[in-house]
Amino acid sequence: MILKQKKRIFYCLMFLTGVMFILFIRLAYIQFLMRVTLLPESRHTLQAMSMLQRERAIMLDSGRGRFYDRYGASLTDETIPAVVLFPMDRRTPQSGMMDSNIDKIAEVLGVSPDYFYKIWGNLREPLVWHIHKGGDPLSLNDTQAKLITSLDVSGIKVLPYNKRYNDNLAGNQWLGYLTQLPEELNHTNSGVQMKQGGGGLEKTLEPLLKGIGPTIAYYTVDGKNKPISGTGIRVKAPDNPYYPLRFVTTIDRPIQQQIEKLTKQSGMKQGSVVVLDTDNADVVAMVSAPFYNPQEIHPEQGEWNNKALQAVTPGSIFKTVIAAAALDAGVTSTREKFHCTGHYGKYGLSCWKEGGHGTITLEQAYAQSCNVVFATLAERLTSGQIQTTAEALGLGRRVGWEDHDILGVSLMKPLDHEDAGVVFAPSSFPYDGGVRAQTGIGQRNVTVTPLQAANLVVTLLHKGQVQAPRILERISYHNGQVMKKLIPHTYPRTLSNIQPKTAELLTLWMRKVVTEGTGQSLSSSDWPLAGKSGTAQTFLKGDPKNNQWFIGYGPVNHPKYAVAVLFQHESPDSKNKATALFGQIMGLLSSTSTIGSMSDSAR
């Protein structure tokens, strides 16, 4: 009997030992999994996340890649000394040293002590002190920062804070903006909300921009969400000399900002300005109106849309395509004489000049922008000839720089939100003479982006070879080591390209526009200029409006810049504002080049 009891006890002990061993193995396995298993779409393990859940943090720097202009001037990100409040030692006004210190801090922040206590006392999460709600963080000067630091008030710290953007309006929509990262992808510390690109370069380069993690200031809480005494405030940052990455654009920041000022002064409500380097079509400046604030995006208002990449009716600047097509197809010559009475005689078309231009050559018709002549030529051409020539000049297709398999990105296309534009709509019956005649003067279904229009000028200057406008020059590591250069390139030739002599002839005719044609107001400019004006009839909510264009280059003898200016939805009775702004921009560029030449000579 006793022997049987001993056996039972032995077997029970063996069973319990086995269960304990299995539990031990199971716990060890779980611990191992927590150390090595990453959460979906996160760089944190289960164990790390369990610790992060006990932290209350505020982000000081997102760690995103940073943008610079062609000379290395920062386009984003400014690090400032800012006041950060932590909900640690909540206090009420009291006499003595603490009360005196709070008075001094409140004075630096420009608020009353009572208001400061109200904000600080109600905190549930850390807070960066802002100038006003939704505005920029308050940037302290050295004296203010040293004073607050010397007061050493628990829960109030001066820390380096990175501002991605300033709280103001600008016309650089190509840069883009940030949006909140979806909650299911935001596996970071409590209180830290990561963002992702919502438009522009911020969106197209997101896989490379997001970096390796943020810099945070944090404190630890217990199970009741109260600060653990003695743990203090700590700062945690990624330790990697290669990040964040540096994205060097082709933009000239001073020129961009000056053109934004000129655009604002011109009264442009909707439109765009594009400035390209004639050597390789690099984007020197790109301005879109209305301006936007990257910190306050209202998608329904559309101010964040980049008008430089949106295709609209081009009007008479499209006559450049018709002239090239007609000359290359042999349906006209430079010797042919045309007669304009002011009326085309069909399709309801007429010339803008009352009474017409009389007997003129094709060169004169281009300079004077005669509708009758170009409607005539368009009817002589086939729709295929017009379409092919437009594509050969970079219209009706996207032209922005792109390349494949760049740093793990299958298609690197920084301007991927660029419209292609159209020449003939699929349902426009392009074989109809009336459709072709209206297309010949840049109406009907034709649409062109300001980027394409400026690139058209560069293409002519390159004897008909379409260039690929580039806005990103290189990507470097944080220490300056180059990661990847984005080499300028041209587009492969189309099946049919305009003849080099035709391209050269059209650039000479653009000079005639300024000396004898619709651009004569530019004839007294510091630089000798060349270009083509355009006015397109459009409608806005049923009301007749005009798109006003001017495209061109300068200086004529040694072209340096190609510029496209577009004013959208202007009154039909107003003069061409685009011509005037084009002249002002070229004046700015000529003075900038003069200063640059003097500096080069001095060196």
N, C-alpha and C positions, 0 to 999 in steps of 0.2 A: 504493500500500500504506500509506504513511504517512498519506495523507489519510483512508483508511478507519479507521485507528486513532484519529485525532483525532476523527472523527465518533462513534466508539463511546464514547470518553472523554466527549465533549460530552453525548451522550444519557444516559450513566450519571450524569453530574453533574446533568443536568436532572431525571432520575428521583429521585435522592437528595434534591435540593432540594425536589421536589414532595412526597416522603414526609415530609421534615422539616416542611414547611409544614403538611401535613395533621395531623401530630402536634402541632404548635404550636397549631393551631386547636382540635384535640380537647382538649388540656390546658387551654386558655383557657376552653373551653366547660364542662369539668368544674369548674374553679375557680368559674366563674359559677354553675353549678348548686349547688355546695356553699354558696355565699354566700346564695342565695335560696330553696333548697328546704327546706321544713319537714318534719321527720319526722312520720309519722301520729300524731295525738293529742298533738302536742308544740308548744311555742312556740320550739324550738331548730332552727337550720339544721344541715345536715350538717357544715359547717365548724366551727360552734360546738360541736357534739357531739364532734368530733375533739379539740378543745382541752379540753373538759370531761373526757374520758376520762383526761387526764393530771393531773386534780385529785383530791385526797382531801379530802373536806369533811365538815362537820357542820352540821346545820341549827340556827340559833339562834332563828328565828322562821319559822313556816310561811307567814305572810302571809295567813292566812284572815281573813275578816270576823269581827268581835267582837260579842258579845252584851252588852246592858245592860238594867237594869230601867227602869221608867217614870220614875225620877228621875235616870237617868244613872249609877247605880252599876254597876260591872263585874260581870258574871255569869261571864265566862270571861277568861282571859289575864291573867297577872301577870308582869311583867318583873323578874327578880332578877339580882343579880351572882353568877355561878356559875364554878366552876373547870373549865376545859376542858384536857384532856391531849392532846397531839399526839405521835405516834410519830416524833419527829425526831432528837433527840440522846439515844439510849438510853445510860444510864449505869449503872454499878454503884456500890455504896457505896464511898466513898473519903474520905480525910481532907481537911481543908482547907475552903475556903469553900463549895464545892458541897455537901459532906456536911452542913455546918451549915445551909445554906439549905433543903435537903430535910427536915431534922429539923423546922425551923420550919413548913414547909408541911404536913408530916404531922400536926404537933400541931394546927394549925388545922382540918384535916380530921377529926381525932379518931381517927387510926389510927397504927400504928407505922411507922417509916421502912422497915423490911423489907417490910411488907405493901404500902406505897405503891410501893416499887421493883418489887415483884412484879407489881402491876397495870400500872404504867407501862411496865415493860420488855417485857411480852408484848403490847403493843398493836399491832394491824395497821391500825386505823382510829381517828380522833379519838374522844374519850370525854368526856361531861359527867359530873362526879363526883356520884353520887347518895348519899343518906343510907343507903339499903340497896337491894339489887337489886330492881328493879321499882317502887321508891318514888319520892318526889319528889327532884329535884336539890337538893343542899345550897345553901341561900341564905346568902350571906356578909353579915355586917354591914359597915359602912363601914370599921371598923378592920381587920378581917380582909382585906377586899378591897385596901386600901391596902398592907398588909404584904406580901401575895403579889405584888402588882404591883411593889413597890419591890425585891423580891429579884431580879426580872428573870431567872428561870430559863428558858432556851430550851426551848420545847415545853410550857410551863405558862403559861396565860393566864387572866386574869379577864375574862370577857366577859358582856354582857347577854344573858340567856337567857329566852325566853318560855315560861311554863308555861300550857298550854291549860286544864288542870283540876288541882285538888288531889287528892291521894291519900287520899280519904276517902269515906265512904258518904253519900248524899243521896237525897232523894225527888223530885228534879226530872228524871224520865225524859223529860219533854217536851223538854228541852234536847238529849238524845241523846248520842252518842259517835262516835268516829272509828275507822275500820278502815284496814288497809294498802291502798294503791292497788295494783291488779294490776301485776305486773312489766312487762307489755307496754305499760302506760300511763305508767310511771315513767321518763320521759326527763329525768332531772336528774343532778346530779353523783354520782360514785361515793361510796357511803357515805351519801347523803341519800335517805331513804325518805319519800316524800310519802304523806299519808293523805287519805281522803275520808269523808264522812258515812255512818255506818252505821245511824243511827236518829234519831228526833226531829227537831228543827229543823235539826240538822247535816245530815240527809239530805234533807229536803224543800226546803231552801234551798241545796243544794250548788251549783247553777249560778252563784249570786251570791256564795257564800261563798269559793270556791276562790282568789280573788284573782289577782294578776298575778305571783306568784313569791315564793320564800322569801329570807330573809336567811341567808347562810352564812359560816362561817369555813373557809378552805381553805389548802392548801399544794400545791405542784407536785411531781410525781414524774417520774423518768426511765423508760426502757424496762424497767428491772429493778425498778420499783416502789419505788425509794429516793428520799427527799427530795432535791431539787436544792439544793445549797448556795447560800446567798445570796438565795434567793427569799423566805424568811420566811413568816409567817402573815398572810394578808390577809382582809379582810371585804368581802363583796359583798352589796348590798341593792338592791331596786328603787327607782328614783328617781321617785316619783310622789306628789304631795301628796294625791291623792284616795283612795288605797288604803293599808291595808285598809278595807273598808266597815264602818259601824257599824249594827248591828241593834238597835233600841230596842224592847223587848217591853212588854207591859202588866203584867208581873209586879212586885209590890212585894217587893223582896228581904228586908227585915226581917220582913215578915209571913210570907213563904214559909219563912224559916228558923225562926221561932218556931213555926209550925204543924208543921214537921218535928219539932221537939223535943216538942211536945205529942203528936204521933202516936206517936213512939217511946215516950214515957212511958206512953201508953195501952195498950201491949202489942199493938198491931195487927201481926199477922203478914202478913196479906194484906188489901188494901183500898185505899181512896183518900179524899182530901178535895179538894173543888173549891170555891173561893171566887170568885164573880162580882160585878162591880160592877153594881148593879141599874139604873143609868142606861142602860148600853149593852151589858151582858153581857161586858165585858172580863174576861179571866182575871186576877184579882189574885194568886191562889196556886193551885197544883195539885200535890198530894203523892200519891205512889204508894208502897205497901209490898208486898214488901220493898224496902228501899233498895238502891241500886246504886253501884258505883264505876266511873266512866266510863273509868278507866285499866285496869280488869281486868274485861272483859266475858266472861261464860260463857253463851252463848246457850242451852245446854241447860238451864240452871237457871232461866231466865225472869225473873231479877230486873230486867232492863232493860225489861221490858214495862210500858207505862204503863197501870195499872189504871183510871185515870180515863177512858180511852177504850175500855175493853173492856166489852161488854154482858153483864150477869148478871141473874138472876131478881130482880125488884124487890119482891115481896111487897106489903104494904099501901100503899106510896106510890102504886101504880098505881090505888088506889081514887079518887084525884083525877080520873083520866080517866073512870072509870065515873060518878062524881057529875056531872061536866060533861056527859057524853053523855046521861045520864038526864034531867037538867033541861032541856037544850036540845031533846031529842026529845019531851018532854012525857009520858014514861012514869011520872013521879012529880012531886011538888011539895014545897015546904018544909013544907006542912001535913000531908002524909001521915004516919000513925003505923004503925010496924012492930012486930012482936013477935018477940023472940029468946029461944028456950028453951035455946040452947046447941047445938042440932043442926039441921042443914038438912033432914034427912029423906031425902036421896038423894045419890048420887054419893060417899058416904063423907065428905061435908063436915061440919064442925062449927065452932063459934065457939071462939076462943082462951079465952074466959072460961067457966069451968065453971058450969053453971046458967043461962048466957045473960045478956043485958042487959035482959030484960023488954021493956016497951013503950017505944019510943024514936022520936024524929023522925030525919029524915035528917041533920040537923046533929049531933045527938047520936051517931048511928051513925058519922059521920065522925070525930068527936072521940074516940070510944071504939074506933074501928077494928073495927066489928062485921062479921064475915065473913058472917053469915046475911043481913044487909040487902044487902050488895053482891053476893052471889051471886044473890039474888033480882032485883036491878036488872039484872044482866048477862044473865039469862035473858029479861027483858022486851025487851032491846035486840037488834037484829040484829048479826051479826058486822061488817057494813059500817058500822053506826053507831059501833061501838067502834073499828074500824080508822080511820075518818075522823077521829074526835075525837082519837085518839092522835096522828095525823099533824098535826092542827091545833094540837096542843100541843108539837110538835117531837120526838115519839117515833116510833120505827120508821123513822127517816131520819137521815142525817148533818146536823148543825147547825153545825159549825164554819165560821168565816169563810172565804170564798173569793172569787176574782175572776179574770177572764180577761185575758190579754195584759198582764201586769205585767212591765215591764223585760225583755221577751223571753221570759218564762215563759208558756207557753200557758194553764196553769191554776195560779194561785198559791193553794195550800191548805196552810198551815203544819201543820195537824192532819190530814193526809191519811191517817193510820193509824187514824182514828176508826171504830169499829164503828157500823153503822146500827141494830142491834138489831131485834127483831121483835115483833109482837103475836100474830099467828097463823102457825104454821108451815104451809107448803103442804100437808102431809099430816095436818093436825090436825083435819079435819072441823069447821070453825068453825060449821056450821049445827047441830051437836049441842049440846043444852042443857047437858050436862055440861062440854063444852069451854068454853063461854061462862061458865059458873058459876065454873070454876077460873080462867079468865082474869080474871074480875071481882075476884078477890082477889089478883091479881098472881102467879099460879102458872102451871102448864101450860107453855106455850112462850114466855111473855112474857120479854123481856130488855131492859134499859135500861142505858145507861152513866151513871156519876156526872156526867159533863159534861151529858148530856141532862137528868138529874134536877135539877141546879142551874138549868139553863136553863128548865126547866118552871116553876120558881118565878118567874124573871124574866119569863117570858111571861105568867103570870097577873097580875103587877104592871103589865104593859104592856097590860092589858085584852085578852089573847088574841093579841097580835101576836108571832109567834115571832122572837126575836132571834138573831143569829149571833155566838156567842162568838169574840172576837178575842184572839190572844195576841201578835201582832206589830203595833206601832203605826206605825213608820216605818223607812225605810232611808236612811241619810245617808252622805255621803262622809267620809273621814277628817278633813277640815278643818272638818266641822260643817255643810256645805251639805247641805240636804235633797235627796235624790234622789227619794224617793217616799213619800207618806203613804198608809197603808192605812186608808181611811175606814170607820168603823163602818156597818153596814147591817142591815136586817131582811130576813127571807126573804119572798119573794112570798107573798101570801095563798094558802092552798089553796082547793080548790073549796068547802069548807065550813069555817067558822071558828066557834069558840065565841062566844057572845054576850058583849059586854063586861060586862053585869050578872052573868053567870054567873061570869066570871073574878073580879070584885070580891067576889062572895059567897064563893067558895072561899078567897080570901085572908083573909076574916073568919073562916071556919071553921077555918083554920089557927091563928088566935089562940085559938079555943076548945080546940084540942088541948092547948095549953100551960096554959090556965087551968082546964080541967075534964076533960081527957082523958088520953091516954097519955103526954103530955109535961109533966105537972104538976111534975116535978122541976126544970123550967126556969123556973118561975113567979117565983122570987126573984132572977133574973138582973138585972144592972145595967141592961141594956136590956130593954124589953118585947119578947118574942120570939114568933114564930109558926112553925108547921111541921107536919110529918107524919112519924110513925114508920112503920117497916115491918120485918117479919120474914118472910123467905122460906125455905121448906124446900128444901134441896138435898142432894146426895150427893157425897162425896169418896172415891173409891176404894171405893165400896160402903157407906161409913159415913154415917149421917145427920148433916147439918150445917145451920147456919142462916146466911143472909146478913142482917146487921143494918143497917138504914138509918135515917137521919134527914135530912130535907130541910127547909129553912125560910129565914126572913129576919129581919132586924132592922135598926134598931129599928122597931117596928110603925108609929108615926106618920109617920116619915120614913125609909122603907126605904133602906138604904145597901149592904148586902151580902146576897147569896143564897148559901147554903152547902148542899152535899150531903156527907154522911159515910157511908161504907160499910165495914163489917167483914165480910170474907168467911170462910166455913168456920168459924164459931164453934160451940161446943158448944150443942146444943139446950137445955141446962139453964141457960145463962148469961143474965144480964140484958142488955138492949139497951145495949151499950157505945157505940153510935153517938150515942145521946141525950146521954150524959155528955160525950163529946168535942165534940159540937156546942155544948154550953153553954160549955165551956172556950174554944173558938175564938171564940165570940161575946163572951166576956169579954175576950179578947185584943183583938179588933177594937174593942170599945167603949173600952178604955183607949187604944188607938192613936189612935182618932178624937178622944178628949178631948185628948190631947197635941197632935194636929194642929190642933185648934180653938184651943187656948191659944196655939200658935205663930203662927197666922194673926192672932189678936187682937193679939199683941205687935207684929206687923209693921204 
